[in-house]
Each structure stands twice: as C-alpha cells, then as structure tokens.
Amino acid sequence: MQRDHGCHRIDHTLTRRGFMATGAAAGVAGLATPAVSQQLEKKQKRVLQVYLQGGVSQLESWDPKPGTLYGGPFRAIPTSVPGMHISELLPHTAQRMHLMSIVRGINLKTNSHHDGRLFMEMGRRSGRFPYVGSVAAKYLMPENAPLPGYLHVTTRGLTDHTNAFLDARYGQLKLAGPKIPPNLIRPKSVSADAAVRSRSLLKRLNQRFSGRGGQKTFTDSYNASFEMAEKLMARRDLFEGEPSGKDLDRYGRHPFGRNCLLARTLLENGGTVVKVTHHGYDTHAENFNFHLEQLGEFDKTFCMLLDDLQQSGMLESTLVMIYSEFGRTPKINVRYGRDHWGTAWSIALGGQGIVPGAIVGATNKKGTAVSEREVDGGHLFHTYFRALGIDSSSYHTLGGRSVPIGDPARQPIQELLA
C-alpha cells in the first residue's frame, strides 16, 4: 500500500543538466554584508539538517498522546531529561535528549506539502527567498572552503532554486547518495592538463562576454556551478571506498545509514551546510506500520551521527535540525493513516546556540491545537540564525537595495537560545 496515497511523487534524479540549470536560473551578482560576517566567531560554524520528507507524525515522535482519543497504539517513554517524554519509537534518541530540544507549538496554517516546505525553508509564507541552507552557506562558508557550501544528500526530491536572489554558489548541490555524481567525473579521454586549459579558456571567454546585453548574472551562475563541480572533483576521495564494517554496523547498511555516514564525512572535511533527507513519511495509509519502520531506521542512525559529532567536539559548533514540512492529523482516517497537518506539530533542534533539554510550546490533550507558545516557520528561521550568531533582523545587500534576512514580522524563540 502506498504511504503517499493521494500525493504527487517527487522522484527526480540529479543530472548534469539539472545541476547546471539550478544554478543558472537563480543567480545574481555576489552579495556582501560585512556587518553580519563580522559577528561570526573565528571557530567555523556549520549546519546539519535532517529532513523527514512527507511529514513525520508528531504523535509518533516528539509529542505523543498515549491513552487519548487520537493517541494511537504507541507509548510515551522517559528521556534523559527529567519530565520529558517522547514516543517509544525513538528509544535511542530518548537517551540523548539532553543534547536536543523540542518545539511543540508549531502552526503553519497550511496542510500543503509545497507551501509547508517553503515556509519551513524560507521563513516566509510566500515570495521568492533563499532557503535556510543557502543563507547559512552565504554567511558561514569560508572564502577558501574546500567543499560547496550547501550539500544535500538525497535519493530523490524536487530541484528547488534554494538560493533565490543570492549568488548561485550558495544554492544546494544534490548528491544522490554516497557516490559522486558520475557526470561530474572528468572523462578518461580528457587529461588533467587539457581540463585545466579548457577551464582557462572558459574564464577568458567569460571575462570577454560577461556584462554584454545583461548577461553577467547568467554567466556568473554557470561559473558558480562549475566551481562547485570542481570542488567536488578535487575531493573525490571522500566518495571512494567502502565505509568500515564497524561504521556500517553502527549507522546501518540501508541508504539512510550510508547517507548519514557521508554527511559526517562532509562535515568533518569542511562542509558548511549538509542536509540529509529521509523519505517516506507521507503516511495517508498504515501510518503506524510505516512509522514503526521509518523511525526504526532513523532513530539509531541519527543517534550515531549525533554521538560522533559530540565526541569529535563538533556538536557545539553545529546547529542540528530535525524537521518536516508539517506534521500529521490527530484524527486517524479509514485507511489507518494520518493526513497532512500543519496546525499543531513539532520539530527538534540541538547543538550550536541551542539550549539543550528544553521543551517550548505545547498542544492540547487531543493534539488538535496549540495550547501554549504558538510559533511558525518565520519564528524558527530567526531562531536558527540567532543560534548561529547571525543577526536575522539585518539585511541582505543587493547592490542598490536591501532585503531583510528574516521576516520582520517575526522574532526568534528566545527560550531556545543559549
């Protein structure tokens, strides 16, 4: 039975054409906000996004309601934080909640995959604004970064123009799992010297034609795409070879386990923003069976990644986000599923700049409405960047105009900020 019954599938693979077009369609001249950049500490900060695509159920994860009308069959279990309980489907995560916090009062006022995803990524309900990952790459990525600033490890998904009006170099680069995209590998028939000469010629042609007829933005976008590809080609070693048996046993030999191992490697080797998508949470049918399966896969794997970040000392400078585009309805439908629900749901945060072990917000006994500290994607957006040391009330500068980084009508969730 399909868990995403009634929804459009988003199985789109990464191709060279798609990779180039994503950068070309969205770039503008490079931005600079020295005042924002100066706020950052010398220690490199980074972001790990774990996106549970389709809409994970808050009732089967961060906000269980056992024994209530819509609670479902699973128990709530205690965590490493006194008084905090989460679903029994997350036993490993429960023992690490002293490293994480929960936001339980989210209301997006939409049940649309598209609108919910954009609100959670842009911090705005509408318009064309850069995603969290692209903004973070813009203000956190070092000048000499060894890897592209925003790397998204996913086996499928939409080709979003995540950088919007930011320079194309801050757009996401998708990696279809732990293998380097084959179209980014230099053909064997082309020598390294020939590749260098070809790149040199391209630069000269760009300098000659850039700016003619308003083509500078278009040219710069393609240049940024080539630069990202070159960085990946220079670090092909990160994708070669098999992970150790010990790591595979810890993380799991399934695709999500391997993708999280790649995420760890990318963060350890200079990645600024790394996003890993775990697909399969659009549970319109057989919600409980599918969450048993999906969260069973997510739980230990995520915790191994969290443990490794903590033990390496990276967690304190890495903002960790576990989020979806919305949650799922309290009411259980005739197919034993839960439908789209943006009205009262939860996410989890940890690491850089976040108070650990906190719960912000609450829902009522049935989980049908927010009863305390209601927030939305705009509040969360501000919170992410304040946690990273970036003033989200300041502006992107765009040559003659300015655009607020975050929605001026929203503020950060102060209770979450360390």
SEKELUM-988428 format. One line per 5 residues: their letters; for each residue x, y, z of C-alpha. Coordinates in Angstrom, 1 decimal, padded with zeros to 4 digits, m for minus. Layout:
a> X:Y:Z; ...
//
This chain:
mqrdh> 000.0:000.0:000.0; 001.3:003.4:m000.9; 002.1:005.6:002.1; 001.9:008.8:000.0; m001.6:007.9:m001.5
gchri> m003.2:011.0:m002.9; 000.1:013.0:m003.2; 002.3:013.6:m006.2; 005.6:011.8:m006.2; 008.8:013.8:m006.2
dhtlt> 011.3:011.2:m007.5; 013.5:013.4:m009.6; 017.1:012.4:m010.0; 020.2:014.6:m010.3; 021.5:015.2:m013.7
rrgfm> 024.2:017.4:m015.1; 021.6:019.5:m016.9; 019.5:019.8:m013.7; 022.6:020.7:m011.7; 023.6:023.4:m014.1
atgaa> 020.1:024.8:m014.6; 019.6:025.1:m010.9; 022.5:027.5:m010.6; 021.9:029.3:m013.8; 018.2:030.1:m013.1
agvag> 018.7:031.7:m009.7; 022.0:033.6:m009.5; 022.6:037.3:m009.2; 025.7:039.4:m008.5; 027.5:038.4:m005.3
latpa> 026.2:039.8:m002.1; 028.2:041.1:000.8; 027.1:042.0:004.3; 030.3:042.8:006.3; 028.3:043.7:009.5
vsqql> 026.8:040.2:009.5; 030.1:038.5:008.7; 031.9:040.2:011.5; 029.5:038.7:014.0; 030.8:035.2:013.4
ekkqk> 033.3:033.7:015.7; 036.6:032.5:014.3; 035.6:028.9:015.0; 033.8:027.6:012.0; 030.1:027.1:012.4
rvlqv> 028.1:024.6:010.4; 024.6:023.2:010.0; 023.2:019.7:009.8; 019.7:019.4:008.5; 017.8:016.1:008.8
ylqgg> 014.7:016.4:006.7; 012.0:013.8:007.3; 010.2:014.3:004.0; 006.5:013.8:003.7; 005.6:015.0:007.2
vsqle> 006.6:012.9:010.2; 003.8:012.4:012.8; 004.4:014.4:015.9; 002.2:011.9:017.8; 004.6:009.1:016.9
swdpk> 007.7:011.2:017.6; 008.1:014.4:019.6; 004.6:014.9:021.1; 003.0:011.5:021.9; m000.5:011.4:023.4
pgtly> m001.0:007.8:024.6; m004.3:006.9:026.0; m006.2:009.8:024.3; m008.8:009.7:021.6; m006.2:010.1:018.8
ggpfr> m003.1:008.9:020.5; m002.5:005.7:018.6; m001.0:002.5:019.8; 002.5:003.6:020.9; 003.6:004.5:024.4
aipts> 005.5:007.6:025.6; 008.8:006.9:027.2; 011.0:008.9:029.5; 014.1:010.6:028.1; 017.5:011.6:029.6
vpgmh> 015.8:014.9:030.5; 013.6:014.6:033.6; 009.9:015.2:032.8; 010.4:015.0:029.0; 008.8:012.1:027.2
isell> 008.8:011.2:023.5; 007.5:008.2:021.5; 008.7:004.7:022.2; 009.6:004.6:018.5; 012.7:006.7:019.4
phtaq> 014.4:004.8:022.2; 018.0:005.8:021.2; 017.0:009.4:020.7; 015.3:009.4:024.1; 018.6:008.7:025.8
rmhlm> 020.2:011.7:024.0; 017.5:014.4:024.5; 019.8:016.2:027.0; 021.6:017.2:023.8; 018.4:018.3:022.0
sivrg> 015.3:020.5:022.5; 011.7:020.2:021.2; 009.4:022.9:019.7; 005.9:021.6:020.2; 003.8:024.6:019.3
inlkt> 004.2:025.0:015.5; 001.2:026.2:013.5; 001.9:026.8:009.8; m001.8:027.3:008.9; m001.3:025.2:005.8
nshhd> m001.6:021.5:005.0; 000.2:021.7:001.6; 003.5:019.9:001.0; 004.6:022.7:m001.2; 003.6:025.6:001.0
grlfm> 004.7:023.9:004.2; 008.1:023.1:002.8; 008.7:026.6:001.5; 007.6:028.2:004.8; 009.9:025.9:006.8
emgrr> 012.8:026.6:004.4; 012.3:030.3:003.6; 010.7:031.5:006.8; 008.1:033.3:004.7; 004.7:032.2:003.6
sgrfp> 005.1:033.4:000.1; 007.6:035.1:m002.3; 011.0:034.0:m003.5; 013.5:034.0:m000.7; 016.6:031.8:m000.1
yvgsv> 016.4:028.7:002.0; 017.9:028.3:005.4; 020.8:026.2:003.9; 021.6:028.9:001.3; 021.5:031.7:003.8
aakyl> 023.7:029.8:006.2; 026.1:029.0:003.3; 026.3:032.6:002.4; 027.3:033.8:005.9; 029.1:030.8:007.3
mpena> 031.1:029.4:004.3; 034.8:030.4:004.5; 036.3:032.1:001.4; 038.6:029.1:000.8; 036.0:026.5:001.6
plpgy> 037.2:023.1:000.3; 033.6:022.0:m000.5; 030.4:023.6:m001.9; 028.6:025.5:000.8; 025.2:023.7:000.7
lhvtt> 025.3:019.9:000.1; 022.0:017.9:000.1; 022.3:014.1:000.3; 019.0:012.6:m001.0; 017.9:009.8:m003.2
rgltd> 015.1:011.8:m004.8; 013.3:015.1:m004.5; 012.4:018.4:m006.1; 015.0:020.6:m007.8; 014.5:023.7:m005.7
htnaf> 016.1:027.1:m006.5; 017.2:027.4:m002.9; 019.5:030.4:m003.4; 016.7:032.7:m004.8; 018.4:036.1:m005.3
ldary> 021.6:035.0:m003.6; 024.7:034.1:m005.7; 024.4:030.7:m007.3; 027.4:029.4:m005.3; 025.0:029.3:m002.3
gqlkl> 022.5:027.1:m004.0; 022.2:023.5:m002.9; 024.2:020.8:m004.7; 022.4:017.5:m004.6; 024.2:014.2:m004.1
agpki> 022.3:011.1:m004.9; 023.7:009.1:m002.1; 027.3:008.4:m001.1; 028.6:008.0:m004.7; 029.9:011.1:m006.6
ppnli> 027.6:012.1:m009.4; 029.1:010.3:m012.5; 028.6:013.4:m014.7; 031.0:015.3:m012.5; 033.8:012.9:m013.1
rpksv> 036.3:014.0:m015.8; 036.2:011.7:m018.8; 039.2:009.4:m019.1; 039.8:010.7:m022.6; 040.4:014.2:m021.2
sadaa> 043.7:014.6:m019.4; 044.2:016.8:m016.3; 046.2:019.3:m018.3; 043.5:019.5:m021.0; 040.9:020.1:m018.3
vrsrs> 043.0:023.0:m016.9; 043.5:024.5:m020.3; 039.7:024.2:m021.0; 038.9:025.9:m017.8; 041.4:028.7:m018.5
llkrl> 039.8:029.3:m021.9; 036.3:029.3:m020.3; 037.4:032.0:m017.9; 038.8:034.2:m020.7; 035.6:033.8:m022.7
nqrfs> 033.6:034.7:m019.6; 035.7:037.8:m019.0; 035.2:038.8:m022.6; 031.5:038.4:m022.8; 030.3:038.9:m019.2
grggq> 028.2:042.1:m018.9; 027.2:042.2:m022.6; 023.5:042.6:m023.0; 022.8:042.0:m019.3; 024.4:038.5:m019.4
ktftd> 026.7:038.9:m016.4; 024.3:037.2:m014.0; 023.7:034.3:m016.4; 027.5:033.8:m016.8; 028.2:034.1:m013.1
synas> 025.6:031.4:m012.4; 027.2:028.9:m014.7; 030.7:029.8:m013.3; 029.4:029.1:m009.8; 028.1:025.7:m011.0
femae> 031.4:024.8:m012.5; 033.2:025.9:m009.3; 031.1:023.7:m007.2; 031.7:020.8:m009.5; 035.5:021.4:m009.4
klmar> 035.5:021.4:m005.6; 033.8:018.0:m005.6; 036.1:016.6:m008.2; 039.1:017.7:m006.2; 037.8:015.7:m003.2
rdlfe> 036.7:012.6:m004.9; 038.5:010.7:m002.2; 035.6:011.5:000.1; 033.3:009.4:m002.0; 035.6:006.5:m002.8
gepsg> 035.9:003.3:m001.0; 033.5:001.4:001.3; 032.8:002.6:004.9; 034.3:000.4:007.6; 032.2:m002.6:008.7
kdldr> 032.2:m001.1:012.2; 030.6:002.2:010.9; 028.1:000.3:008.8; 027.1:m001.8:011.8; 026.6:001.4:013.9
ygrhp> 024.8:003.5:011.3; 023.0:000.8:009.4; 023.6:m000.7:005.9; 020.5:000.9:004.5; 020.6:004.0:002.3
fgrnc> 019.8:006.4:005.1; 022.7:004.9:007.2; 025.1:005.4:004.3; 023.9:008.9:003.6; 024.4:009.9:007.2
llart> 027.9:008.4:007.1; 028.6:010.6:004.1; 027.1:013.6:006.0; 029.6:013.0:008.8; 032.4:012.8:006.3
lleng> 031.4:016.0:004.6; 031.1:017.9:007.9; 034.5:016.6:009.1; 036.1:017.8:005.8; 034.9:021.3:005.6
gtvvk> 031.2:021.1:004.7; 029.3:024.2:005.9; 025.7:023.1:005.4; 024.8:019.4:005.0; 021.3:018.3:004.6
vthhg> 020.2:014.6:004.6; 016.7:013.7:003.5; 014.9:010.6:004.9; 012.0:009.9:002.6; 008.7:008.1:003.3
ydtha> 006.7:009.9:006.0; 003.6:010.8:004.0; 001.5:008.1:005.7; m002.0:008.5:004.5; m002.4:004.8:004.9
enfnf> m000.9:002.4:007.5; 000.6:005.3:009.5; 001.6:003.2:012.5; 003.3:000.4:010.5; 005.2:002.9:008.3
hleql> 006.3:005.0:011.3; 007.5:001.8:013.1; 009.6:001.1:010.0; 010.8:004.6:009.2; 011.6:005.8:012.7
gefdk> 013.2:002.5:013.4; 015.6:003.3:010.6; 016.0:006.9:011.6; 016.4:006.5:015.4; 019.7:004.7:015.8
tfcml> 021.3:006.1:012.7; 020.7:009.7:013.7; 022.0:009.0:017.2; 025.2:007.5:015.9; 025.8:010.7:013.8
lddlq> 024.9:012.9:016.9; 027.3:010.8:019.0; 030.1:011.2:016.5; 029.6:015.0:016.3; 029.6:015.2:020.1
qsgml> 032.7:013.0:020.6; 034.7:015.0:018.0; 033.8:018.3:019.6; 031.9:019.4:016.5; 028.4:019.4:018.0
estlv> 028.9:022.6:020.0; 029.6:024.5:016.7; 027.0:022.6:014.6; 023.3:023.5:014.5; 021.3:020.3:014.2
miyse> 017.8:020.4:012.8; 015.3:017.6:012.6; 012.2:018.8:010.7; 009.5:018.2:008.1; 007.1:020.3:006.0
fgrtp> 004.3:019.7:008.5; 003.0:017.0:010.9; 000.1:014.6:010.7; m003.5:014.8:011.7; m004.5:013.6:015.1
kinvr> m007.6:012.0:013.6; m006.9:008.6:012.1; m008.5:008.0:008.7; m010.3:004.9:007.4; m007.0:003.6:006.0
ygrdh> m005.4:003.7:009.4; m003.4:006.7:008.2; m002.9:010.2:009.3; m003.2:013.0:006.8; m001.4:016.4:006.4
wgtaw> m001.4:018.6:009.4; 000.3:021.9:009.8; m001.8:023.2:012.7; m000.1:021.7:015.8; 003.1:019.8:015.4
sialg> 006.8:019.6:016.4; 010.5:019.6:015.4; 013.7:019.0:017.4; 016.8:021.2:017.5; 020.3:021.0:019.1
gqgiv> 023.9:021.9:019.0; 025.3:025.4:018.2; 023.5:028.1:020.1; 020.5:026.0:021.3; 019.6:025.4:025.0
pgaiv> 019.6:021.7:025.4; 016.9:019.7:027.1; 014.1:022.3:026.6; 010.5:022.0:025.5; 009.0:025.1:024.0
gatnk> 005.3:025.2:023.4; 002.5:022.6:023.9; m000.6:021.2:022.3; m003.9:020.4:023.9; m004.8:016.9:025.2
kgtav> m006.0:015.6:021.9; m003.2:017.3:019.9; m005.7:019.2:017.8; m004.4:022.7:018.5; m001.5:024.6:020.0
serev> m002.3:025.5:023.6; 001.0:027.3:024.5; 003.6:029.4:022.8; 002.5:029.2:019.1; 005.2:029.7:016.5
dgghl> 005.6:029.3:012.8; 008.3:028.9:010.1; 009.2:032.6:010.5; 010.0:032.3:014.2; 012.0:029.2:013.5
fhtyf> 014.0:030.8:010.7; 015.1:033.7:013.0; 015.9:031.2:015.8; 018.3:029.2:013.5; 020.3:032.2:012.6
ralgi> 020.4:033.8:016.0; 021.7:030.4:017.3; 024.4:030.7:014.6; 025.4:034.2:015.7; 023.8:035.9:012.7
dsssy> 021.5:038.9:013.2; 018.5:037.8:011.2; 016.9:041.2:011.6; 019.6:042.7:009.4; 019.6:042.8:005.6
htlgg> 021.0:041.1:002.5; 022.5:043.9:000.4; 021.7:043.7:m003.3; 023.7:046.5:m004.9; 021.0:049.3:m004.7
rsvpi> 018.5:047.7:m002.4; 018.3:045.7:000.8; 016.2:042.6:001.7; 015.6:041.6:005.3; 017.3:038.2:006.1
gdpar> 014.3:037.1:008.2; 010.6:038.1:008.2; 010.5:041.5:010.0; 007.1:040.5:011.5; 008.6:037.5:013.3
qpiqe> 011.2:037.2:016.1; 013.4:034.3:017.3; 012.3:031.9:020.0; 014.3:033.4:022.8; 013.7:030.4:025.2
lla> 015.7:028.2:022.8; 018.8:030.4:022.5; 021.8:029.7:024.7
//
